[in-house]
Amino acid sequence: MQQEEQFITNFSNLPGATFSVAAIVASQCGIPIRPRTQKNDLYTKSHFLPQAVCFPELLRQNGYQTALIKAADITYTDVDIFAKSHGYEKAIGFDEIIQTYPEDELESHLGTFDGINDKSLFEYAKKQLAEFDPDKPFMLTLFSLDTHGPNYFKDPSCPVVFNDERDAFLCTDKIVADFISWFKTTPYYKNTTIVILGDHLIPYALNQKTPKKRSTYNAFLNLENSLKLDTTKTYSTYDFAPTILESLNIKLDNRAFGLGRSLFAKEPTLVEQLGFSYLKDALRQKSDLYEHFQTPPKKRSGAYLPYQPGTVLNATEVLAYADVYKKVLTRNYLDTITLTLPKRPQKDLQLKIKFNAVLNHKHSVTVTANDVVIGRVKGTKYPKFPFELTADIPGNALKDNKLKLIFRNDSGTYYVTHMGISLEELVITEK
């Protein structure tokens, strides 16, 4: 016998889980996103916390079919890289979904935040479910968008009740409820746990008075009768990871996964055990373990390729000298160029370089040569490309004939969005 629904409300809003992609990581990996999780190192852009373990990859290793469908751009905040790094066979977003509709219907499927509306998202989810092998277990993750502020979207088929943003929430409630009602009529429902989560609190006040004590929405449907959420617990987003695993009857050592503690267990959550203030501060401290999570799975080649001063390298040729991750926003971005000169220069060198893209909020890059800062380039809010930079490379920076140029992204953003530096032309000459 299955239970209809359980939920818990005593929520603690902890760092590292307060925005959308961070909530994904916290609830599926039990760890935070810390500032510059992806660093400014484009080499890591093919991976997302590569040494961490998240539960979708455990499910996939044990025969689960896995897919993640996001109503918005799947590449925004690197959700596609997270999914591919941590167990999802498919990572589907706006571009893939919109292509399934005739051009004359496109407008009716659009919502807010340049994404698909919730009604269309859940209709698309039905198609994905039909593609799963019915004889194998599956995990399907959906990210809806209509309730993403500040521009909420209400489907025209839903009634106007409040004439404000609450109508969008009521509408999404109905769309989700309709999907679950449909799902109950399918053969999948008998052996499937449904988990509905709000990713994070609304970070600003709504037009209506917002209560001081707020919780992220959560609901666990179709649980076995033996599973009971302890509704007296104080929880955080991190606690959803082990709770979801245990809802699938998966046994966990210490009822824990990462920083999360099962909400079915008697053992306290970390926020109960350590206290909110202490845990909040601890999550912001330096952590060697967390640094290990970010270690690339493969070391850099470290190869210094021969370069003759005066040779002009264009955008394609410069890639041979660079540590790169290709196919980020359809361009080739780099952060490091390693050159071997024919001999150690006896005098200063001059670097001339053109950037055809600098993707960060400040449009700013710092250039170092063998760890010596040699120049900075900064554009306006809406920069014109190419940027150009001429800088001297001091002879004392060259202890031998090897030259390592590093292009540091100066954005300083907390978020894990695509940040790139793309070169159009580079040439080094003797002064």
Phi, psi and omega in degrees: 000139183251153176266151184286308185199144170222150178206167183220147192234349187274083194264142172244123185270095187263153178300155177083003181217023191257006174221171198303304183292330177294321178294326175299310182296316182298317185278343181248344180239343181072020179225161182275167159263122179260164180309131179058047176307318178276002183056194173254021186259107184294346176299329182278358186289350174272359182219162181223109186045060192298336182266357176279158177242127179242155191290336175301326179288329175294319178296316181297322178296340181252029170093003179284143168274137187227137176210144177238127180237125183239132183292333180265186177301122184293338181274346182294130186057027171062029178297325178296320180290320175303311184299314183289334179279339192228041162106356180271127176290324181235140173230107190243135180226198186308311185301319181289321183290315185295333180289347181274357182249147174298150185301325182285354178256352191304317184302325184286348181258357183275149179233234179252171174056036179055042183228184177278142178287162187297323180301316180289325179300312183287332173293321178294323179300324178299322179294321179294319178301323180293339180276343178290145172291118184295346182267001181236149178292159181215159170229118179244120180250127180241138175240109181275173191221340188301332181265016177273116180283173004274349183257086182290154180239128174247125179299137181302338181284347181270147182285157172269117182249310184255342184061035173210195186298340180297333178296326178294320179293317177299320181294314178296322175307313182294318181296317178294316179298319178297321179295317180294320177299318176296316183299327180295339180273355183264161177295341183295325194299324187306320185242028185238132172269134177251127178238125178245121183233140164274134188288321180200169177291152172295124189280004179217165183286138173282171178299326178274158181298126181263129180297148180297320180264111182238156178227151169289144179292140174207143177208132177248117183247148174069035178282152171296148182300336181286348183259122180229119174294138175274097187286356176274349184290152167263125188234167171227175180301330181298332184284349179289330183302303179292331180294317178296318179298317180290335176294343177263012181065030175267127183275135182237138174297132178060014179056036188229155172211114185061229178273359183271150175233136184302135178277000171269349188267160175281334182299144182289153170287166180295326179292330175284321184287319187257339185093145185299311185297316181296314182293321178302314179291320182297325181293345181260357182278158176298141182220118178296324179296316180295321176300324178296324179303331185269359182294126178302144181294338177233139179286156175297156180291326180073011183282133174254116183269146183295135181223134180261118179310138182097345179285127179271123177259128176269182187303324181284314184294327184294338181297332179295337183259004192240151166275117189226158163239116184278165175065036169261116183051038175066006178245173171256119181248152183215163176229343184219135174236131182239120185237145170246118180275157182302327179206166177290125182294144179269349179217180183295154173251163175236130178257128172240129187215146175238132175258130174261000171196137171226103185262090169201170187292333181261352184051047188225138181225138172252135182249130175239149176237115184049046175075007175255124179293124182245347180180161175226146176232135183220132179254181177274179180300322177241079190288154172259134181254155003277149164288150175232144179218130171242128183214147177274139173255106185296143181301329182286353175277351184249090180283341173217205182262017179258140182229124178243113178262130179239131179251107185262126177288126185263016187298315182071018182289148175282331190277158183263061179264165180295122178234125187220158176228122184235130183262141175261324184200143178216137174211140178240128181232158174279139182280000000 
